[in-house]
Amino acid sequence: MAGPEAARQIAKARKLGTKAGWPDIEIIWQGRAFFLEIKADSRQSDAQKDIQRDLTRAGAPYAVVRSVTEAEAALKQSGII
């Protein structure tokens, strides 16, 4: 998604209360939270880095992944799967 459609989706998400920089996927499993930020070819924004710092300081596992294999490894490492 890019261009005007991306801008519309971002505006819609912000109206619903989405915070800039929030991870793409959040998993709540057996009383624990785990966060995944998915990146294809880009880098994390400053807002994403700030959120990552805050979540990891709070003790939440957080991973930046670039493939399904990396996501699976991160989930295994955290005990989710």
Backbone as XML, in Angstrom:
<?xml version="1.0"?>
<chain id="A" units="angstrom">
  <residue number="1" name="MET">
    <atom name="N" x="0.855" y="-1.163" z="0.000"/>
    <atom name="CA" x="0.000" y="0.000" z="0.000"/>
    <atom name="C" x="0.905" y="1.231" z="0.000"/>
  </residue>
  <residue number="2" name="ALA">
    <atom name="N" x="0.553" y="2.192" z="-0.823"/>
    <atom name="CA" x="1.359" y="3.417" z="-0.902"/>
    <atom name="C" x="0.484" y="4.574" z="-1.351"/>
  </residue>
  <residue number="3" name="GLY">
    <atom name="N" x="1.058" y="5.752" z="-1.297"/>
    <atom name="CA" x="0.387" y="6.943" z="-1.804"/>
    <atom name="C" x="-0.872" y="7.307" z="-1.052"/>
  </residue>
  <residue number="4" name="PRO">
    <atom name="N" x="-1.886" y="7.772" z="-1.782"/>
    <atom name="CA" x="-3.119" y="8.247" z="-1.153"/>
    <atom name="C" x="-3.826" y="7.180" z="-0.314"/>
  </residue>
  <residue number="5" name="GLU">
    <atom name="N" x="-3.791" y="5.926" z="-0.754"/>
    <atom name="CA" x="-4.450" y="4.861" z="0.013"/>
    <atom name="C" x="-3.763" y="4.674" z="1.364"/>
  </residue>
  <residue number="6" name="ALA">
    <atom name="N" x="-2.448" y="4.712" z="1.381"/>
    <atom name="CA" x="-1.712" y="4.595" z="2.640"/>
    <atom name="C" x="-2.054" y="5.754" z="3.565"/>
  </residue>
  <residue number="7" name="ALA">
    <atom name="N" x="-2.106" y="6.950" z="3.013"/>
    <atom name="CA" x="-2.439" y="8.124" z="3.818"/>
    <atom name="C" x="-3.835" y="8.002" z="4.418"/>
  </residue>
  <residue number="8" name="ARG">
    <atom name="N" x="-4.792" y="7.483" z="3.647"/>
    <atom name="CA" x="-6.156" y="7.292" z="4.167"/>
    <atom name="C" x="-6.168" y="6.271" z="5.306"/>
  </residue>
  <residue number="9" name="GLN">
    <atom name="N" x="-5.432" y="5.175" z="5.132"/>
    <atom name="CA" x="-5.398" y="4.137" z="6.164"/>
    <atom name="C" x="-4.737" y="4.651" z="7.444"/>
  </residue>
  <residue number="10" name="ILE">
    <atom name="N" x="-3.684" y="5.421" z="7.303"/>
    <atom name="CA" x="-3.010" y="6.006" z="8.470"/>
    <atom name="C" x="-3.948" y="6.964" z="9.190"/>
  </residue>
  <residue number="11" name="ALA">
    <atom name="N" x="-4.630" y="7.806" z="8.456"/>
    <atom name="CA" x="-5.574" y="8.748" z="9.058"/>
    <atom name="C" x="-6.686" y="8.000" z="9.789"/>
  </residue>
  <residue number="12" name="LYS">
    <atom name="N" x="-7.194" y="6.944" z="9.188"/>
    <atom name="CA" x="-8.245" y="6.143" z="9.811"/>
    <atom name="C" x="-7.742" y="5.509" z="11.104"/>
  </residue>
  <residue number="13" name="ALA">
    <atom name="N" x="-6.542" y="4.954" z="11.076"/>
    <atom name="CA" x="-5.975" y="4.317" z="12.269"/>
    <atom name="C" x="-5.769" y="5.335" z="13.384"/>
  </residue>
  <residue number="14" name="ARG">
    <atom name="N" x="-5.310" y="6.516" z="13.045"/>
    <atom name="CA" x="-5.087" y="7.545" z="14.070"/>
    <atom name="C" x="-6.406" y="7.981" z="14.707"/>
  </residue>
  <residue number="15" name="LYS">
    <atom name="N" x="-7.471" y="8.051" z="13.906"/>
    <atom name="CA" x="-8.797" y="8.385" z="14.451"/>
    <atom name="C" x="-9.233" y="7.350" z="15.479"/>
  </residue>
  <residue number="16" name="LEU">
    <atom name="N" x="-8.824" y="6.104" z="15.262"/>
    <atom name="CA" x="-9.193" y="5.021" z="16.167"/>
    <atom name="C" x="-8.277" y="4.942" z="17.391"/>
  </residue>
  <residue number="17" name="GLY">
    <atom name="N" x="-7.280" y="5.828" z="17.448"/>
    <atom name="CA" x="-6.424" y="5.882" z="18.627"/>
    <atom name="C" x="-5.070" y="5.211" z="18.485"/>
  </residue>
  <residue number="18" name="THR">
    <atom name="N" x="-4.692" y="4.834" z="17.289"/>
    <atom name="CA" x="-3.390" y="4.215" z="17.083"/>
    <atom name="C" x="-2.290" y="5.216" z="17.383"/>
  </residue>
  <residue number="19" name="LYS">
    <atom name="N" x="-1.280" y="4.766" z="18.093"/>
    <atom name="CA" x="-0.156" y="5.627" z="18.448"/>
    <atom name="C" x="0.971" y="5.440" z="17.432"/>
  </residue>
  <residue number="20" name="ALA">
    <atom name="N" x="1.535" y="6.525" z="16.965"/>
    <atom name="CA" x="2.651" y="6.454" z="16.016"/>
    <atom name="C" x="3.784" y="5.635" z="16.612"/>
  </residue>
  <residue number="21" name="GLY">
    <atom name="N" x="4.317" y="4.711" z="15.825"/>
    <atom name="CA" x="5.435" y="3.905" z="16.269"/>
    <atom name="C" x="5.054" y="2.594" z="16.929"/>
  </residue>
  <residue number="22" name="TRP">
    <atom name="N" x="3.752" y="2.378" z="17.160"/>
    <atom name="CA" x="3.327" y="1.144" z="17.826"/>
    <atom name="C" x="3.668" y="-0.055" z="16.938"/>
  </residue>
  <residue number="23" name="PRO">
    <atom name="N" x="4.110" y="-1.172" z="17.516"/>
    <atom name="CA" x="4.493" y="-2.335" z="16.718"/>
    <atom name="C" x="3.354" y="-2.860" z="15.841"/>
  </residue>
  <residue number="24" name="ASP">
    <atom name="N" x="3.733" y="-3.524" z="14.768"/>
    <atom name="CA" x="2.761" y="-4.054" z="13.821"/>
    <atom name="C" x="1.920" y="-5.176" z="14.421"/>
  </residue>
  <residue number="25" name="ILE">
    <atom name="N" x="2.546" y="-6.012" z="15.232"/>
    <atom name="CA" x="1.839" y="-7.151" z="15.818"/>
    <atom name="C" x="2.068" y="-7.173" z="17.319"/>
  </residue>
  <residue number="26" name="GLU">
    <atom name="N" x="0.989" y="-7.335" z="18.060"/>
    <atom name="CA" x="1.114" y="-7.546" z="19.499"/>
    <atom name="C" x="0.389" y="-8.844" z="19.842"/>
  </residue>
  <residue number="27" name="ILE">
    <atom name="N" x="1.062" y="-9.668" z="20.602"/>
    <atom name="CA" x="0.518" y="-10.960" z="20.982"/>
    <atom name="C" x="0.393" y="-10.980" z="22.502"/>
  </residue>
  <residue number="28" name="ILE">
    <atom name="N" x="-0.789" y="-11.313" z="22.959"/>
    <atom name="CA" x="-0.996" y="-11.502" z="24.389"/>
    <atom name="C" x="-1.222" y="-12.996" z="24.578"/>
  </residue>
  <residue number="29" name="TRP">
    <atom name="N" x="-0.336" y="-13.645" z="25.324"/>
    <atom name="CA" x="-0.395" y="-15.094" z="25.480"/>
    <atom name="C" x="-0.105" y="-15.453" z="26.929"/>
  </residue>
  <residue number="30" name="GLN">
    <atom name="N" x="-1.048" y="-16.108" z="27.559"/>
    <atom name="CA" x="-0.906" y="-16.569" z="28.938"/>
    <atom name="C" x="-0.439" y="-15.443" z="29.864"/>
  </residue>
  <residue number="31" name="GLY">
    <atom name="N" x="-1.074" y="-14.295" z="29.714"/>
    <atom name="CA" x="-0.788" y="-13.159" z="30.590"/>
    <atom name="C" x="0.465" y="-12.376" z="30.255"/>
  </residue>
  <residue number="32" name="ARG">
    <atom name="N" x="1.098" y="-12.677" z="29.143"/>
    <atom name="CA" x="2.309" y="-11.969" z="28.731"/>
    <atom name="C" x="2.075" y="-11.274" z="27.399"/>
  </residue>
  <residue number="33" name="ALA">
    <atom name="N" x="2.747" y="-10.171" z="27.216"/>
    <atom name="CA" x="2.655" y="-9.437" z="25.954"/>
    <atom name="C" x="3.969" y="-9.588" z="25.201"/>
  </residue>
  <residue number="34" name="PHE">
    <atom name="N" x="3.866" y="-9.714" z="23.883"/>
    <atom name="CA" x="5.029" y="-9.812" z="23.016"/>
    <atom name="C" x="4.762" y="-8.949" z="21.789"/>
  </residue>
  <residue number="35" name="PHE">
    <atom name="N" x="5.780" y="-8.252" z="21.317"/>
    <atom name="CA" x="5.603" y="-7.297" z="20.234"/>
    <atom name="C" x="6.552" y="-7.583" z="19.068"/>
  </residue>
  <residue number="36" name="LEU">
    <atom name="N" x="5.997" y="-7.520" z="17.850"/>
    <atom name="CA" x="6.782" y="-7.694" z="16.633"/>
    <atom name="C" x="6.636" y="-6.466" z="15.738"/>
  </residue>
  <residue number="37" name="GLU">
    <atom name="N" x="7.752" y="-5.958" z="15.286"/>
    <atom name="CA" x="7.781" y="-4.897" z="14.283"/>
    <atom name="C" x="8.295" y="-5.546" z="13.003"/>
  </residue>
  <residue number="38" name="ILE">
    <atom name="N" x="7.518" y="-5.462" z="11.945"/>
    <atom name="CA" x="7.876" y="-6.102" z="10.687"/>
    <atom name="C" x="8.461" y="-5.061" z="9.742"/>
  </residue>
  <residue number="39" name="LYS">
    <atom name="N" x="9.653" y="-5.353" z="9.255"/>
    <atom name="CA" x="10.335" y="-4.459" z="8.320"/>
    <atom name="C" x="10.734" y="-5.244" z="7.094"/>
  </residue>
  <residue number="40" name="ALA">
    <atom name="N" x="10.459" y="-4.724" z="5.927"/>
    <atom name="CA" x="10.876" y="-5.391" z="4.693"/>
    <atom name="C" x="12.211" y="-4.805" z="4.251"/>
  </residue>
  <residue number="41" name="ASP">
    <atom name="N" x="12.189" y="-3.593" z="3.778"/>
    <atom name="CA" x="13.415" y="-2.960" z="3.290"/>
    <atom name="C" x="13.731" y="-1.665" z="4.014"/>
  </residue>
  <residue number="42" name="SER">
    <atom name="N" x="12.909" y="-1.311" z="4.969"/>
    <atom name="CA" x="13.086" y="-0.006" z="5.607"/>
    <atom name="C" x="13.656" y="-0.154" z="7.015"/>
  </residue>
  <residue number="43" name="ARG">
    <atom name="N" x="13.949" y="0.986" z="7.595"/>
    <atom name="CA" x="14.465" y="1.048" z="8.960"/>
    <atom name="C" x="13.354" y="1.521" z="9.887"/>
  </residue>
  <residue number="44" name="GLN">
    <atom name="N" x="13.559" y="1.300" z="11.175"/>
    <atom name="CA" x="12.594" y="1.793" z="12.154"/>
    <atom name="C" x="12.623" y="3.316" z="12.189"/>
  </residue>
  <residue number="45" name="SER">
    <atom name="N" x="11.444" y="3.890" z="12.358"/>
    <atom name="CA" x="11.362" y="5.343" z="12.535"/>
    <atom name="C" x="11.792" y="5.676" z="13.965"/>
  </residue>
  <residue number="46" name="ASP">
    <atom name="N" x="12.025" y="6.948" z="14.218"/>
    <atom name="CA" x="12.363" y="7.367" z="15.580"/>
    <atom name="C" x="11.246" y="7.015" z="16.552"/>
  </residue>
  <residue number="47" name="ALA">
    <atom name="N" x="9.995" y="7.180" z="16.111"/>
    <atom name="CA" x="8.854" y="6.846" z="16.970"/>
    <atom name="C" x="8.854" y="5.351" z="17.303"/>
  </residue>
  <residue number="48" name="GLN">
    <atom name="N" x="9.185" y="4.515" z="16.324"/>
    <atom name="CA" x="9.238" y="3.071" z="16.565"/>
    <atom name="C" x="10.368" y="2.714" z="17.534"/>
  </residue>
  <residue number="49" name="LYS">
    <atom name="N" x="11.496" y="3.366" z="17.394"/>
    <atom name="CA" x="12.612" y="3.125" z="18.314"/>
    <atom name="C" x="12.247" y="3.552" z="19.732"/>
  </residue>
  <residue number="50" name="ASP">
    <atom name="N" x="11.540" y="4.672" z="19.859"/>
    <atom name="CA" x="11.108" y="5.132" z="21.186"/>
    <atom name="C" x="10.154" y="4.133" z="21.833"/>
  </residue>
  <residue number="51" name="ILE">
    <atom name="N" x="9.193" y="3.638" z="21.052"/>
    <atom name="CA" x="8.242" y="2.655" z="21.573"/>
    <atom name="C" x="8.976" y="1.372" z="21.964"/>
  </residue>
  <residue number="52" name="GLN">
    <atom name="N" x="9.913" y="0.927" z="21.115"/>
    <atom name="CA" x="10.692" y="-0.276" z="21.430"/>
    <atom name="C" x="11.424" y="-0.097" z="22.758"/>
  </residue>
  <residue number="53" name="ARG">
    <atom name="N" x="12.067" y="1.037" z="22.931"/>
    <atom name="CA" x="12.790" y="1.320" z="24.176"/>
    <atom name="C" x="11.848" y="1.257" z="25.374"/>
  </residue>
  <residue number="54" name="ASP">
    <atom name="N" x="10.692" y="1.895" z="25.253"/>
    <atom name="CA" x="9.741" y="1.933" z="26.365"/>
    <atom name="C" x="9.201" y="0.541" z="26.699"/>
  </residue>
  <residue number="55" name="LEU">
    <atom name="N" x="8.867" y="-0.230" z="25.671"/>
    <atom name="CA" x="8.319" y="-1.566" z="25.915"/>
    <atom name="C" x="9.365" y="-2.498" z="26.508"/>
  </residue>
  <residue number="56" name="THR">
    <atom name="N" x="10.591" y="-2.439" z="26.004"/>
    <atom name="CA" x="11.620" y="-3.322" z="26.553"/>
    <atom name="C" x="12.010" y="-2.903" z="27.967"/>
  </residue>
  <residue number="57" name="ARG">
    <atom name="N" x="11.996" y="-1.615" z="28.258"/>
    <atom name="CA" x="12.245" y="-1.162" z="29.637"/>
    <atom name="C" x="11.176" y="-1.694" z="30.585"/>
  </residue>
  <residue number="58" name="ALA">
    <atom name="N" x="9.972" y="-1.844" z="30.060"/>
    <atom name="CA" x="8.870" y="-2.364" z="30.878"/>
    <atom name="C" x="8.926" y="-3.892" z="30.980"/>
  </residue>
  <residue number="59" name="GLY">
    <atom name="N" x="9.893" y="-4.505" z="30.295"/>
    <atom name="CA" x="10.062" y="-5.948" z="30.384"/>
    <atom name="C" x="9.358" y="-6.759" z="29.321"/>
  </residue>
  <residue number="60" name="ALA">
    <atom name="N" x="8.805" y="-6.098" z="28.320"/>
    <atom name="CA" x="8.086" y="-6.813" z="27.260"/>
    <atom name="C" x="9.062" y="-7.237" z="26.161"/>
  </residue>
  <residue number="61" name="PRO">
    <atom name="N" x="8.982" y="-8.494" z="25.734"/>
    <atom name="CA" x="9.798" y="-8.917" z="24.590"/>
    <atom name="C" x="9.366" y="-8.158" z="23.333"/>
  </residue>
  <residue number="62" name="TYR">
    <atom name="N" x="10.341" y="-7.747" z="22.546"/>
    <atom name="CA" x="10.102" y="-6.952" z="21.339"/>
    <atom name="C" x="11.129" y="-7.383" z="20.312"/>
  </residue>
  <residue number="63" name="ALA">
    <atom name="N" x="10.688" y="-7.643" z="19.097"/>
    <atom name="CA" x="11.620" y="-8.038" z="18.046"/>
    <atom name="C" x="11.302" y="-7.310" z="16.752"/>
  </residue>
  <residue number="64" name="VAL">
    <atom name="N" x="12.350" y="-6.938" z="16.047"/>
    <atom name="CA" x="12.225" y="-6.398" z="14.698"/>
    <atom name="C" x="12.589" y="-7.547" z="13.769"/>
  </residue>
  <residue number="65" name="VAL">
    <atom name="N" x="11.664" y="-7.908" z="12.891"/>
    <atom name="CA" x="11.873" y="-9.055" z="12.013"/>
    <atom name="C" x="11.708" y="-8.662" z="10.555"/>
  </residue>
  <residue number="66" name="ARG">
    <atom name="N" x="12.383" y="-9.409" z="9.711"/>
    <atom name="CA" x="12.343" y="-9.125" z="8.278"/>
    <atom name="C" x="11.874" y="-10.307" z="7.442"/>
  </residue>
  <residue number="67" name="SER">
    <atom name="N" x="11.487" y="-11.387" z="8.117"/>
    <atom name="CA" x="11.004" y="-12.567" z="7.402"/>
    <atom name="C" x="10.164" y="-13.418" z="8.346"/>
  </residue>
  <residue number="68" name="VAL">
    <atom name="N" x="9.447" y="-14.353" z="7.770"/>
    <atom name="CA" x="8.657" y="-15.290" z="8.572"/>
    <atom name="C" x="9.597" y="-16.120" z="9.444"/>
  </residue>
  <residue number="69" name="THR">
    <atom name="N" x="10.740" y="-16.491" z="8.893"/>
    <atom name="CA" x="11.716" y="-17.283" z="9.642"/>
    <atom name="C" x="12.194" y="-16.519" z="10.876"/>
  </residue>
  <residue number="70" name="GLU">
    <atom name="N" x="12.486" y="-15.226" z="10.721"/>
    <atom name="CA" x="12.908" y="-14.409" z="11.858"/>
    <atom name="C" x="11.790" y="-14.259" z="12.886"/>
  </residue>
  <residue number="71" name="ALA">
    <atom name="N" x="10.568" y="-14.092" z="12.413"/>
    <atom name="CA" x="9.433" y="-13.973" z="13.324"/>
    <atom name="C" x="9.258" y="-15.266" z="14.124"/>
  </residue>
  <residue number="72" name="GLU">
    <atom name="N" x="9.343" y="-16.388" z="13.438"/>
    <atom name="CA" x="9.218" y="-17.687" z="14.119"/>
    <atom name="C" x="10.312" y="-17.863" z="15.165"/>
  </residue>
  <residue number="73" name="ALA">
    <atom name="N" x="11.540" y="-17.500" z="14.826"/>
    <atom name="CA" x="12.659" y="-17.617" z="15.771"/>
    <atom name="C" x="12.439" y="-16.732" z="16.998"/>
  </residue>
  <residue number="74" name="ALA">
    <atom name="N" x="11.976" y="-15.515" z="16.781"/>
    <atom name="CA" x="11.711" y="-14.598" z="17.890"/>
    <atom name="C" x="10.616" y="-15.136" z="18.802"/>
  </residue>
  <residue number="75" name="LEU">
    <atom name="N" x="9.575" y="-15.692" z="18.204"/>
    <atom name="CA" x="8.468" y="-16.252" z="18.994"/>
    <atom name="C" x="8.911" y="-17.485" z="19.768"/>
  </residue>
  <residue number="76" name="LYS">
    <atom name="N" x="9.771" y="-18.297" z="19.162"/>
    <atom name="CA" x="10.314" y="-19.467" z="19.863"/>
    <atom name="C" x="11.192" y="-19.033" z="21.018"/>
  </residue>
  <residue number="77" name="GLN">
    <atom name="N" x="12.037" y="-18.047" z="20.769"/>
    <atom name="CA" x="12.966" y="-17.568" z="21.807"/>
    <atom name="C" x="12.202" y="-17.026" z="23.023"/>
  </residue>
  <residue number="78" name="SER">
    <atom name="N" x="11.052" y="-16.427" z="22.774"/>
    <atom name="CA" x="10.281" y="-15.845" z="23.872"/>
    <atom name="C" x="9.352" y="-16.866" z="24.532"/>
  </residue>
  <residue number="79" name="GLY">
    <atom name="N" x="9.274" y="-18.068" z="23.963"/>
    <atom name="CA" x="8.422" y="-19.089" z="24.552"/>
    <atom name="C" x="6.977" y="-19.038" z="24.112"/>
  </residue>
  <residue number="80" name="ILE">
    <atom name="N" x="6.674" y="-18.249" z="23.091"/>
    <atom name="CA" x="5.300" y="-18.154" z="22.594"/>
    <atom name="C" x="4.945" y="-19.421" z="21.817"/>
  </residue>
  <residue number="81" name="ILE">
    <atom name="N" x="5.902" y="-19.921" z="21.022"/>
    <atom name="CA" x="5.663" y="-21.174" z="20.275"/>
    <atom name="C" x="6.784" y="-22.162" z="20.569"/>
  </residue>
</chain>
